[in-house]
């Protein structure tokens, strides 16, 4: 791990950027370590009187040891009780974004607390706030067109009624998907998968595609979707979120290198869940609970994700537990 020592308050943009660079190195080294795994950065850095040096790894992979590492990295010495007090959540998130330090924030249904969920308006809202990724729910119309909608019916999020699977694309496109949320979104439409995917990519974010089971989510439709994703992004700049091994297999049969977030819908994972994810490659495990899981992830190398409403305390838990991606319905920033 690298230790970061703050030596004053920056008074220019250049000094601030230099300090952020040092913080990034320190936090990055901390993230790279699990228990007594050796440092991955072996150099000593001394810039502008700010000190970044290597220190010994903790003997055990415990919350206390990891907390001390991060506390040291943020320049708080042994005062673990005030971890993160020096840097507010917004500043810390900005460091994590700007320096690509292995933890990101994905917008659940496009920050559904701020815009009608799973719409293009929600996509713009989330990408404008700089989120790492935008998640949406994929289902299919009666004429087998992939659209973005969470529920099996259109009742809650449009001015219509009835099952999504029973409606054609033309019927879906005639619905108002915005007024239920606010009059300013009147006549917002339910997007097709293609429209939603393109809007996210064009605005510099990454699509997280949750496959909804049931309805018209057949093997043929799921694999047709996977084929389109390969064509749209040959370098796999997107991820799937799937809830069962069958759907997982459908996607991997089309694209063996697809990034998949496996969501067994449990608050506490089992060894079976973890073993399945570990052997897949390009796969992470998604948890339904908060970040206080007691499951020992030390033997595993896969990333961990979760959906929550992060605040400073939750972010602390996420970092300690090694989470790589956090989902939220709300903007992570100065409003928290």
Order of alpha helices (4+ residues) and beta strands (2+ residues): beta-alpha-beta-beta-alpha-alpha-beta-alpha-beta-beta-alpha-alpha-beta-alpha-beta-alpha-beta-alpha-beta-beta-alpha-beta
